[in-house]
Amino acid sequence: MYGYVIADVFTDTALEGNPLAVVPDATGLTTGRMQRIAREMNLSETTFVFPPTAGGDVRVRIFTPIGELPFAGHPTFGTAAVLAATGHPGVRDGELRMETGMGVVPFRFTGESGEGRVRTARMFQPIPVWEPYDRAAELLDALGVSSSTLPVEVYRNGPRHAFVGLADVAALTALRVDLRALADHDDLAANCFAPTGDPLVWRARMFSPAYGVTEDAGTGSAAGPLALHLGRHGRVPLGATITVRQGVEMGRPSTIRACVSVLDDGVVERVEVAGSAVVVANGRLFV
């Protein structure tokens, strides 16, 4: 029997944001059983927490309904928030170091915790690598758009995120995606973004049938690369904190803050993502 927790991530309001299932002590579960539990939960991701093995405070494995990810933003962020909110011994002095398939990811918590909520948490993500997407024209066709406001590039920090810019929020909301065509883009999440009028506030939608996610309500692993993408192409100053609002069209609004620090020689020094999470349920798995 294993306990589990359901949290809504990148929100401070229950039943909004991106839901996540967390098994805080998964000792003894096999890979196959974790995959079946993730399929049973049927959320975009389910995480499983183990004792550390590589110098961190905990080790986390992340599963979508169809496969395992080495790193993803909303599940790692939500897992850290759950562990902090529930008093896990790995959280000490407001910090946590989480072992993932992409290395150790540090977290810092500020503000008071109460009623299952960590008011503010910061995550220092793996620094992505990026390149032009060689199937950009096919991707635009699958998304039902004729062009992108910025070059279509793909960033990898665990998941692989392609970014397509739209002219405004109305165009973003009006998207009608051909999910069957999009599923032909292996190992890819398609992220569409649009300006809001405030240069530091952006709207986003993410579609990834390749990862078993029709549409995602809040994609933490994409928020950092989006800040980098916008900064590299002169839409926001590098070093500025942007706010990404996602999940609106799904009725699950999420708010994510992201900032990229760059050294004088242009090398990316740090990718930081921040937000909140709410614990909404807990239970037991009889497996």
N, C-alpha and C positions, 0 to 999 in steps of 0.2 A: 504494500500500500504506500502510495506517495502523495504528499500534499502538493497542491498547486495554487497559484495566485493568478487572477486576471487583473491586468492594469490597463488603463487608458493612457496613452503616451503622447507627449507634446500637447498637453492640455492641462488645465487645473480644474476642469469641469467633468464630472462623471458622465459617461455615455457620449462623450465627444472624443476627438483625437483618434489615434490608431490603437486598437486593442491588441493585447499581447498576453500569451499564457506563459507563466514561469514555473518551473519545477525547482524549488530552492535547494533541494537535496536529491540529486539523481543518482547517487552512488548505487551501483549494481545494475543499472539499466544498460542494455546493449544498444548498439547503433540501430539495429532493426526495430527494436521495441520503441526507441525514441521516435523513429520515423513514423511508426504506426500511431503513436500518441499525437504527434503533430497533425497527422491526417484526421484523427478523431476530433481534435480541437478545431480544426478547419479555419484557423486564423491565418493571416499572412505569415506569421512566424510564431514558433514556440521555442523557448529556451530551456536548457537543462544545466544546472549548476553543479560543479564538482570541486573537490579540493584542488588547490593549485599544484602545479608540477614544474613551473618555469619561473619562479620568483615573484609571481603575483599574489593576490589575496584570495582569488577564486579563479576557476577555469569554467568557461561557458561554451557550450555547443549550441548552434542555431539551426533550426530546421523549418523549412517551408513545408506545405503539404506534400511536395514532391521531391525534396532533396535538401541536403545540408549546405549551408553557406559558411565560408571562413570568417566573414564579418558582415554585419549589417547595422545600420544606425539605430532604428527604432527599437529593435530587440535588445541590443546591448545597453542602450540608454535606459529603456524601461526596466531591464533586469537590475541595473545598478540602483535605480530609484526604488524598486521593490525591496532590495536588500537593505538599503538605507532606512526605508520606512518601517521595515519589520525588525530592525535591530540585529541584522546579521553580524557575527563577530568579525567578518572580513572588513567591515567598514570601521575605520579608526581615524579619529581626529578629522572627520568630515571628508575623508579621502578613500578611494578604492582603486586598486590596480587589477584589471580584469584580463586574464589570459584568453586570447581568441586565436583563431586560425591565421590571423594577420599580425600576431604579436601581442604585446601587452598594451592595453588601452587604459590610460588613467582617467579617473573621474574626480571631480571636486563638488561638494555639496555646500550650499549656503542657505541661510534662512532657516526657519523653524520647520520641523516636521510635525504633522498632526493629522489625525483622521486619515492616515494612509498616504498623505501627500508630502512629497519633498518639493518645496516651493521653487527652488532653482537648483539645477545640476548642470555642470559643464563637462563635456567629453572632449578629449583630445584625440582626434581620429588619425588613422593611418594616412600618410600623405599620398595622394593619388598620383598615378602616371596617366598621361593623356596623349591622344593622337587623333587625327582626322578619322571619321567613320567611313569606311570604304563602301558601305552600302547606303549612303545617305539618301539617294534618290528613291530607293525602294522603301526606306523608312518613312520618308515624307508621304509616299503613296499610301502606306498602311495607316498613317495617321490622318489621311484625308486633307493634307495641306499642300500648297504648291511651293512654298519656300520657307526658309528660316531667317530670322532677323540677324542671327550670328552664324558663323560656321558651325556645321554639325560635327561635333567632336565627341569622343567617347573617353570617359574617365574611369579608371579602375582603382578601387580601394578595398577590394573584396568583391562585391558585385560590380558589374560593368554598366555604367550609366551613360547613355547618349542624351545630348541636350539639343532641343529644338525650340527656337525662340518664335513667339507669336506677337503680333502687333499690339494686342490689347486683351483685356480680361474677357471681353465679349467673344473674341475669337477662341480663347481658351475654353470658355464655357460651352461653346457651340461644337466642340470636337465630336466627331462620330468616328470612332476608331475601328478599323477592320482587324479584330483580334486574331482571326485565323491567319491573315497575312503577317501580322506582327509576331505571331508564334514561330514563324519561320526564321526569325532573327535569334539565333541561339545565344544563351548566356548574355542577355541584354535586357535592361530596363530603359524604356523610352520616357524621358522626362521633358514635358512641355512647360514653358514658363512665359510669363507676360508681365509687363510693367503695370503699376497701379496708379501712377501719377506722382507718388513719392519715390524718389530714386533709391531709397534704401528699403523699400517694401515691395516684394514681388509675390505673385501668385503662381502656383505650380500644380500640375497633375502628373501622375506617374502611372504607366501601364506596363505590365510585364507578364504576359502569359508564359514566357519562357521560365520564369521563376514561380509559376503557379499563382500569380496575383493578377487578377483582372484589372483592378485599379487600387492604388494604395492611398490611404488617408493621410499619411505623414511619413516621409522617407528621409530619415536622418542621415543615411549614408550618401544621399544625393545633395543635401543642403550645403555641406562643405564644398564639394566640387562645383556646385552652382555659384557660390560666392567667388570661387577661384575663376570660373569661366567668365563671369561678368567682369571681374577685375582684370583678367588678361586682355579682354576686348574693350576695356575703357568705359564700361557702363557704370561701374562703381569704383571708388578708390580702393585699392588693395590696402587692407588693414582696417577698413570700415566694417562695422557690424551690420549685416542685412537681416531683415525679417522675412521669412518665407511662410506664406499662408497656403495651406494645402487641404484637400478633403472637403472643400466647401460644396462642390457639386454632389458629393456623396452624403451630405448631411452630417459629416463627421469632421468639423473644422479643426485643424491643427495649426499650431504656431511654433515655428522653429527659428532660432537665431543662429547665425553662422558668421564666422570671421576667419580670415586667412592672413597670417603674418608672413611677410617676405623680407629676406635679407637684402642688403644693398646691391648684391650681385644678381638679384632676381630669383634666387633659390627660395622655394617655399620652406619656411621654418616650422610653421604650426598651422593646423586646421582645427578650429574649435567650434563645437556645436553646443547649444544650450537650450533648455526648456524645462518643462515640468511634467509630472505624471501623477496619476491618481489610482490607488488600489480600489477596485470596485467589487471584488468577490474572491473567495477562497474556497477550496474544497479538497476532496480526496479522490485519488485514482485507485481503483481496485484492480491493479494489474501486477 
